[in-house]
Amino acid sequence: MIVKTRAVVLREIKYRDQSKICTLFTSEFGKLTAILKGGRNPKSRLSGKFSAGNVLDIVLYKKTGRDIQLISDGSLLFSPLSAEPDMERFATMYRIIDLISQALDGEEKNLPLFSLLTGVLEILYSTEKRFELLFTWFLLRMISTLGFEPSLDRCVYSGEPLSAAAETMMLRELSFVMNPGGVALPAAALRQISQQHSITMPAYQLLSELSSAPLSALDEIDAGEAETEFLCKLLQEYCRQHLDHAPKNRNLAVVAQMLSK
């Protein structure tokens, strides 16, 4: 059966002399594996199109029950190579597609997650900086889309409104609780044994702002570097604990090394 769908290339590996096998996240069929025959031949019109992070409209010869589908055609929509070369942009891209790949479970359609991925990649490939803030925003949205959004407005234990209580008690810090996910007042968190991290009020305020900000409004957010870095690490840990299996440690270690340079 010939089918058309939009797809993001999550991974590519060499196959035989000039072909490649790609892991794709598609809008219609979820995550699947497909072969691109002759895809590494420089003379092929599809050469270079099926690279990691590229977003395409593709045509597949799809057969039910077959483990590897056959790519027939593809039209490139946007790519990390469309912007000026930037190591941090590529590192952020690989962090995003690695997490998405680990979150997906077979050929299960997930249009909200697909829309989130393509939307954030399009912005990533067109923006110049603030990559870590974009990645932090993505983490928070991915968490929500997968169904384990942390409670940010009210104490996860007492149910009290956090902003009002923090102002009344003149708190400088709150507690971020891994399970159940959410932010808690320090007094309530002390009585619990769950894994927790202290979160400063500026970091909490940034977290709250990111949770309600649309992707198009990220440039308007005044985010401190220290708060952004803290939230990025915190949400990555939260993702690892709530996904069925953790992201590949080797991939994330390589990315972390790239970003530190």
C-alpha positions in Angstrom: 0.0 0.0 0.0 1.4 3.4 -1.0 0.9 6.0 1.8 1.9 9.6 2.4 2.8 11.1 5.8 5.0 13.8 7.4 8.0 12.4 9.2 11.0 13.4 11.4 14.2 11.4 10.9 15.3 10.2 14.4 18.2 8.0 13.4 20.0 6.7 10.3 22.4 3.8 9.8 24.4 2.7 6.8 23.1 -0.4 5.1 25.1 -2.4 2.5 26.9 -0.3 -0.2 24.7 2.7 -0.8 21.5 2.3 1.2 20.5 3.4 4.7 17.9 2.3 7.3 16.1 5.2 9.0 14.1 5.3 12.2 11.2 7.7 11.6 8.6 9.4 13.7 5.6 9.9 11.5 2.4 11.8 12.0 0.2 9.0 10.8 1.9 5.8 11.9 4.0 6.7 14.9 7.6 5.4 15.1 8.7 3.0 12.3 11.8 1.7 10.5 12.2 2.2 6.8 14.9 1.5 4.2 16.0 4.1 1.7 17.6 2.1 -1.2 20.5 3.9 -2.8 20.0 6.8 -0.3 23.8 7.2 0.2 24.5 7.5 -3.6 25.4 11.1 -4.3 23.6 10.8 -7.6 20.3 9.9 -5.9 17.7 12.8 -5.7 17.0 11.7 -2.2 20.6 11.8 -1.1 21.1 13.9 2.1 17.4 14.3 2.7 17.0 11.5 5.2 19.4 12.8 7.8 18.8 13.0 11.6 16.6 15.9 12.5 15.2 16.5 9.0 11.5 17.0 8.7 9.9 15.7 5.4 6.8 14.8 3.6 7.4 11.2 2.5 5.9 8.4 0.5 6.1 4.8 1.8 5.4 1.4 0.4 3.9 0.2 3.7 2.9 -3.4 4.3 1.2 -4.6 7.5 3.3 -7.0 9.5 6.6 -6.0 7.8 9.3 -4.8 10.2 11.0 -2.5 7.7 9.0 -0.4 5.3 10.3 1.0 2.0 10.8 4.7 1.4 9.7 5.7 -2.1 10.0 9.5 -2.1 10.5 12.5 0.2 10.3 16.2 0.1 12.4 18.2 2.6 10.5 20.8 4.7 13.2 22.0 7.1 16.6 20.9 8.3 19.2 21.9 10.8 21.5 22.6 7.8 19.1 25.4 6.7 20.6 27.7 9.4 24.1 28.8 10.0 26.3 26.0 11.4 26.1 26.0 15.2 27.4 23.2 17.5 24.9 24.1 20.2 22.0 24.0 17.8 23.0 20.5 16.7 23.5 19.4 20.3 20.0 20.6 21.2 18.5 18.8 18.2 20.1 15.5 19.2 18.9 15.9 22.8 15.4 16.5 21.6 15.2 13.6 19.1 16.9 11.2 21.5 14.3 11.9 24.2 11.5 11.6 21.7 12.8 8.3 20.4 13.0 6.9 23.9 9.4 8.0 24.7 7.8 6.4 21.7 6.5 2.8 21.8 6.3 1.2 18.4 3.8 2.2 15.6 1.4 4.1 17.9 0.1 7.3 16.5 0.7 10.4 18.7 -0.2 13.5 16.8 0.2 15.9 19.8 3.7 14.7 20.4 4.5 14.8 16.7 3.2 18.4 16.4 5.2 19.4 19.5 8.4 17.9 17.9 8.0 19.5 14.5 7.0 22.9 16.0 10.1 23.0 18.2 12.5 21.8 15.5 11.2 24.5 13.1 11.9 27.2 15.7 15.3 25.6 16.6 16.4 25.7 13.0 15.4 29.4 12.5 16.5 30.9 15.8 20.0 32.1 16.6 20.4 31.6 20.4 18.6 30.7 23.6 18.8 27.1 22.7 18.8 25.9 26.3 15.6 27.9 27.1 13.9 26.4 24.0 15.0 22.9 25.2 13.7 23.5 28.7 10.3 24.7 27.2 10.3 21.5 25.1 10.9 19.3 28.1 8.0 20.8 30.0 5.7 20.4 27.1 6.8 16.8 26.4 6.2 15.9 30.0 2.6 17.3 29.8 1.9 15.6 26.4 3.0 12.2 27.8 0.7 12.6 30.7 2.9 13.3 33.7 2.7 17.0 34.0 4.0 18.3 37.4 1.7 20.3 39.6 3.0 23.9 39.5 0.2 26.1 40.8 -0.7 24.4 44.0 1.4 22.5 46.6 1.5 18.9 45.5 0.9 17.8 49.1 -1.4 20.4 50.8 -3.1 21.8 47.8 -2.4 25.4 48.9 -1.8 28.0 46.1 2.0 28.3 45.9 2.5 31.9 44.8 0.2 33.3 47.5 1.6 31.1 50.2 5.2 31.9 49.2 4.5 35.6 49.3 2.7 35.4 52.7 5.5 33.4 54.3 8.3 35.3 52.4 9.8 32.1 51.2 13.0 32.1 49.2 12.8 28.5 48.1 10.2 25.8 47.4 10.6 22.0 46.8 10.3 20.2 43.5 9.1 16.7 44.2 9.9 13.9 41.7 7.0 11.6 42.7 4.3 12.7 42.8 5.5 15.3 40.3 5.1 18.9 41.4 6.2 21.8 43.6 5.6 21.7 47.3 5.8 24.1 50.2 8.9 23.4 52.3 6.9 22.6 55.5 4.7 20.1 53.7 7.7 18.5 51.9 9.6 18.0 55.1 7.0 15.4 56.2 7.6 13.3 53.0 10.3 10.9 52.0 10.0 11.4 48.2 13.1 12.6 46.3 13.1 16.4 46.3 15.1 19.3 45.0 15.1 22.8 46.3 14.0 25.4 43.8 14.6 29.1 44.2 11.7 31.5 43.7 13.2 33.0 40.5 13.6 29.5 39.1 10.0 28.6 40.1 8.7 31.8 38.6 10.5 31.0 35.3 9.1 27.4 35.4 5.6 28.8 35.9 6.1 31.3 33.0 7.4 28.6 30.7 4.4 26.3 31.5 1.9 28.9 30.2 4.0 30.5 27.4 3.3 29.6 23.8 6.3 28.7 21.7 6.1 31.9 19.8 6.5 34.0 23.0 9.8 32.5 24.2 11.7 35.6 23.0 9.7 37.7 25.4 10.7 35.8 28.5 13.4 37.3 30.6 15.2 34.1 31.7 18.4 34.1 33.8 21.2 31.8 32.7 21.5 30.1 36.1 17.7 29.5 36.4 17.5 28.1 32.9 20.4 25.7 33.4 18.9 24.5 36.7 15.5 23.9 35.2 16.9 22.2 32.2 18.8 19.6 34.4 15.8 19.3 36.8 13.3 18.5 34.0 15.7 16.1 32.3 16.0 14.1 35.5 12.2 14.3 35.9 11.8 12.9 32.4 14.2 10.0 33.1 12.3 9.0 36.2 8.9 9.0 34.5 9.7 7.5 31.2 9.5 3.7 31.0 13.2 3.6 30.2 15.9 6.2 30.5 17.5 7.9 27.4 20.7 6.3 26.2 23.4 7.5 28.6 26.1 7.5 25.9 24.2 9.9 23.6 23.4 12.3 26.4 27.0 12.2 27.7 28.3 13.1 24.2 25.8 16.0 23.9 26.7 17.3 27.4 30.4 17.3 26.4 29.6 19.2 23.2 27.6 21.9 25.1 30.4 22.3 27.7 32.9 23.4 25.1 
